[in-house]
Structure formats: C-alpha cells, structure tokens
Amino acid sequence: MLARLIKIAVLSAGLAMIVGCGAAKPAAPTPTPTVSPDNIVPIDPPITLSDFSLPNTAGGTTTLADWKHKFTLVTFGYTHCPDVCPINLADFKQIHQNMDTLAAQMNFIFVSVDGGRDTPDVLAAHLKLFDTAILGLTGTDTAIQTLTKQFGVYYKLEKTKPDQTDYSVTHTASSFLVDSQGRITRIYNYGFDPDVISKDISKQISAG
C-alpha cells in the first residue's frame, strides 16, 4: 500500500503541474510509459480509497460511501485562486454537459485545500458561478489531509505570518477519476481537453 501511495504521489506531483495560483510552477516531469498524449495517466492497478468525512456545500457531510456506485471526478484547489482553479471548474462544467445522460452516473467534486477561508457557504457561492452540479468539500487542515494524502495531492498555504489572510496556495492542479468502487483509476493532468476526458470517462462508465 505504501508503495502504491508513493507512486500516485509521484504521478500527481511530478507529471501534473503544481501551481502557486497566479504564478505557475511546473514540476520536472517524471518519465513513465503510462502517460498518454491526452494528459491521461491510467492508475493500474487502481488505488482503493479509505474512508473520510468532510463538510459539503449541500449542508451535510460527504464520506466515501457517497462516492460508491457512481464515478467521481475530483479536483483540489481554493476559491481565491485567480487562474488554474477557475479553468478546472469550467472544464468540469464542460465535461458535465458533454456527458449528457451519463452525467447521472457521476459526482463532480471540488475539494478546497484552504478550509480557513473556504467555509461551506463561501465555497457554495463560488461553485454556483460555474455549475450547480459541482459539490464542494472543505474542512480543517487535518480533515482535508485525510483525502489529499490518499490522492498524493500536495498543497501549501503561502503565509508569511500565522494571521495572514491575503495569501496564495501552491497545490497540485491535476484532476482525478474515482470509479464506482471507490478506487482511483485516472489522473487527468492540468491542461487536459474536456472533450477528450469526457470520452475517456464515458468509456470507463460503459466498462463498469
């Protein structure tokens, strides 16, 4: 299990772009034969997620059980992000529209890594600007890490003092596909074509 977690950490932090929103910092790519030219990184064998619990923007709590029996498209970021996160969210909206009737078999999730500022209400208002189908998750730093560590997602609040409120966040910019059994099966590197990813997800759903 540890080796698998290390592998996904390398894939998501090395192959995907790690960004300090407003000033992108691409990490050095890690050579691997599994990366497609379409920014799709298959995870084979898939990585089974462990349970987590985070407040959501629907006024409740999301756990792993809520992702089972559907495919879940997940990305991580924060509402103050000026560039990368809005692009990912706009791409999620496009994918949602492309999926048509298959969208009913999907969850669209945005996890804030900035729980100190992104309360459920703040996050809900932000996500409504993009697509009401996108559910936001947030929480304390400890709670958020129960999920980010499983995905190999890196993030850092760029604060120079503890009480600072106007800060950026460096974070992994890739998105992830979780299958109906709660397993990570794909990494979609930042900059993907939403039309290509829509077709890839459709194939995964059709395959079960």
TALINGI-V717034 format. One record per pair of residues at least 12 apart in sequence whose C-alpha atoms are under 8 Angstrom apart, sorted by the first residue. I is the first residue (numbers start at 1). GAP is how many residues later the second one is. D is the distance in Angstrom with one decimal. If there is no record, write none. Layout:
i & gap & d
I & GAP & D
I & GAP & D
This chain:
i & gap & d
4 & 43 & 7.2
5 & 145 & 6.8
5 & 146 & 7.7
5 & 147 & 6.7
6 & 146 & 7.5
8 & 35 & 7.9
8 & 143 & 6.7
8 & 144 & 5.6
9 & 142 & 7.0
9 & 143 & 3.9
9 & 144 & 6.7
10 & 20 & 7.6
10 & 142 & 7.5
11 & 19 & 7.4
11 & 30 & 8.0
11 & 176 & 8.0
12 & 139 & 7.8
12 & 140 & 6.3
12 & 141 & 6.6
12 & 160 & 6.9
12 & 162 & 6.6
12 & 175 & 7.0
12 & 177 & 7.7
13 & 14 & 7.1
13 & 139 & 7.2
13 & 140 & 6.8
13 & 141 & 6.8
13 & 159 & 6.2
14 & 13 & 5.6
14 & 14 & 6.1
14 & 15 & 5.2
14 & 16 & 5.6
15 & 12 & 7.3
15 & 13 & 7.5
15 & 14 & 4.9
15 & 15 & 5.9
15 & 174 & 7.1
16 & 13 & 7.9
16 & 156 & 6.9
16 & 157 & 6.6
16 & 158 & 5.5
16 & 172 & 8.0
16 & 173 & 4.8
16 & 174 & 6.1
17 & 155 & 6.2
17 & 156 & 5.6
17 & 157 & 6.8
17 & 172 & 7.2
17 & 173 & 6.2
18 & 136 & 7.7
18 & 152 & 6.8
18 & 153 & 5.4
18 & 154 & 4.3
18 & 155 & 5.7
19 & 65 & 7.8
19 & 150 & 8.0
19 & 151 & 5.1
19 & 152 & 5.4
19 & 153 & 6.3
19 & 154 & 6.5
20 & 148 & 6.5
20 & 149 & 5.5
20 & 150 & 3.8
20 & 151 & 6.4
21 & 60 & 5.5
21 & 61 & 6.3
21 & 62 & 6.3
21 & 63 & 6.3
21 & 147 & 6.4
21 & 148 & 6.5
21 & 149 & 6.4
22 & 59 & 7.4
22 & 60 & 6.2
22 & 61 & 6.4
22 & 146 & 8.0
38 & 154 & 6.6
38 & 155 & 7.4
38 & 158 & 7.3
39 & 149 & 5.7
39 & 150 & 5.0
39 & 151 & 7.5
39 & 152 & 7.5
39 & 153 & 5.6
40 & 146 & 6.8
40 & 147 & 6.0
40 & 148 & 4.9
40 & 149 & 6.5
40 & 152 & 7.9
40 & 157 & 7.9
41 & 145 & 5.6
41 & 146 & 4.9
41 & 147 & 6.3
41 & 148 & 7.5
42 & 143 & 6.0
42 & 144 & 4.7
42 & 145 & 6.5
43 & 141 & 6.9
43 & 142 & 4.8
43 & 143 & 5.5
43 & 144 & 7.4
44 & 141 & 6.9
45 & 140 & 7.7
46 & 137 & 5.7
46 & 138 & 5.4
46 & 139 & 4.9
47 & 136 & 5.1
47 & 137 & 5.1
47 & 138 & 7.0
48 & 133 & 8.0
48 & 134 & 6.0
48 & 135 & 4.2
48 & 136 & 6.4
49 & 15 & 7.7
49 & 101 & 6.7
49 & 133 & 5.9
49 & 134 & 5.7
49 & 135 & 7.2
50 & 14 & 7.3
50 & 100 & 7.8
51 & 12 & 6.3
51 & 13 & 5.1
51 & 14 & 7.7
52 & 12 & 6.1
52 & 91 & 7.8
52 & 94 & 6.3
52 & 95 & 6.6
53 & 90 & 7.3
54 & 83 & 6.0
54 & 84 & 6.1
54 & 85 & 5.9
54 & 89 & 6.7
54 & 90 & 7.3
55 & 65 & 7.0
55 & 82 & 5.8
55 & 83 & 5.8
55 & 84 & 6.1
56 & 64 & 6.1
56 & 79 & 6.9
56 & 80 & 5.5
56 & 81 & 4.5
56 & 82 & 6.4
57 & 63 & 4.8
57 & 64 & 6.5
57 & 66 & 6.7
57 & 67 & 5.1
57 & 78 & 6.2
57 & 79 & 5.2
57 & 80 & 6.5
58 & 66 & 7.8
58 & 77 & 7.3
59 & 61 & 7.5
62 & 75 & 7.5
64 & 118 & 7.0
67 & 40 & 7.1
67 & 113 & 6.9
67 & 115 & 6.5
68 & 111 & 7.7
68 & 112 & 4.9
68 & 113 & 5.5
68 & 114 & 5.6
69 & 36 & 8.0
69 & 111 & 4.4
69 & 112 & 6.4
70 & 35 & 5.1
70 & 36 & 5.2
70 & 37 & 6.7
70 & 109 & 6.7
70 & 110 & 4.5
70 & 111 & 7.9
71 & 34 & 6.3
71 & 35 & 4.7
71 & 36 & 6.2
71 & 106 & 7.0
71 & 107 & 5.7
71 & 108 & 4.6
71 & 109 & 4.9
71 & 134 & 7.2
72 & 34 & 5.5
72 & 35 & 4.5
72 & 36 & 5.9
72 & 37 & 7.1
72 & 105 & 5.7
72 & 106 & 5.0
72 & 107 & 6.4
72 & 108 & 7.6
73 & 33 & 7.4
73 & 34 & 6.2
73 & 35 & 5.1
73 & 36 & 6.1
73 & 102 & 7.1
73 & 103 & 5.7
73 & 104 & 4.7
73 & 105 & 6.4
74 & 34 & 6.3
74 & 35 & 4.7
74 & 36 & 5.9
74 & 37 & 7.4
74 & 101 & 5.6
74 & 102 & 5.1
74 & 103 & 6.4
74 & 104 & 7.7
75 & 13 & 7.6
75 & 34 & 6.5
75 & 35 & 5.2
75 & 36 & 6.3
75 & 98 & 7.4
75 & 99 & 6.6
75 & 100 & 4.5
75 & 101 & 6.4
76 & 34 & 5.7
76 & 35 & 4.7
76 & 36 & 5.8
76 & 37 & 6.6
76 & 77 & 8.0
76 & 95 & 7.7
76 & 96 & 7.2
76 & 97 & 6.9
76 & 98 & 7.8
76 & 99 & 7.4
77 & 33 & 7.2
77 & 34 & 6.4
77 & 35 & 5.1
77 & 36 & 5.7
77 & 37 & 7.6
77 & 94 & 6.8
77 & 95 & 8.0
77 & 96 & 7.4
78 & 33 & 7.7
78 & 34 & 4.8
78 & 35 & 6.0
78 & 36 & 5.8
78 & 40 & 7.1
78 & 91 & 7.7
79 & 33 & 7.5
79 & 39 & 6.8
79 & 44 & 6.7
79 & 47 & 6.6
80 & 88 & 7.5
81 & 87 & 7.2
81 & 88 & 7.7
84 & 89 & 7.1
85 & 88 & 7.6
88 & 102 & 7.7
89 & 21 & 8.0
89 & 41 & 6.5
89 & 42 & 8.0
90 & 40 & 6.2
91 & 103 & 5.6
92 & 16 & 7.3
92 & 42 & 7.9
92 & 102 & 7.5
93 & 37 & 6.6
93 & 38 & 5.7
94 & 100 & 6.4
94 & 101 & 7.8
95 & 99 & 5.7
95 & 100 & 6.8
95 & 102 & 7.4
95 & 103 & 5.4
96 & 37 & 8.0
98 & 97 & 7.2
98 & 100 & 6.4
99 & 99 & 6.3
99 & 103 & 7.2
102 & 100 & 7.3
105 & 100 & 8.0
107 & 26 & 7.9
107 & 27 & 7.5
107 & 28 & 7.8
108 & 25 & 6.5
108 & 26 & 4.8
108 & 27 & 6.2
109 & 25 & 5.5
109 & 26 & 5.0
109 & 27 & 5.9
109 & 28 & 7.3
110 & 24 & 6.7
110 & 25 & 6.2
110 & 26 & 4.8
110 & 27 & 6.3
111 & 25 & 5.7
111 & 26 & 4.7
111 & 27 & 6.0
112 & 24 & 7.2
112 & 25 & 6.2
112 & 26 & 5.2
112 & 27 & 8.0
112 & 32 & 8.0
113 & 25 & 7.1
113 & 28 & 7.4
113 & 31 & 6.6
113 & 42 & 7.1
114 & 24 & 7.6
114 & 27 & 7.7
114 & 43 & 7.6
114 & 55 & 7.7
115 & 23 & 5.5
115 & 24 & 5.0
115 & 25 & 5.5
115 & 26 & 6.5
115 & 29 & 8.0
116 & 23 & 7.9
116 & 24 & 7.1
118 & 20 & 6.8
119 & 19 & 6.7
119 & 20 & 7.4
120 & 16 & 7.4
120 & 17 & 7.3
120 & 18 & 6.5
123 & 13 & 6.3
124 & 12 & 6.6
151 & 33 & 7.9
153 & 18 & 7.3
153 & 19 & 5.6
154 & 16 & 7.9
154 & 17 & 5.4
154 & 18 & 5.4
155 & 14 & 6.8
155 & 15 & 5.3
155 & 16 & 4.0
155 & 17 & 6.5
156 & 13 & 5.6
156 & 14 & 5.1
156 & 15 & 6.4
157 & 12 & 4.6
157 & 13 & 6.6
158 & 12 & 7.0
173 & 16 & 7.4
173 & 17 & 5.6
174 & 13 & 6.8
174 & 14 & 5.7
174 & 15 & 4.6
174 & 16 & 4.8
175 & 12 & 5.9
175 & 13 & 5.0
175 & 14 & 6.5
175 & 15 & 7.1
176 & 12 & 5.9
177 & 24 & 8.0
180 & 28 & 7.8
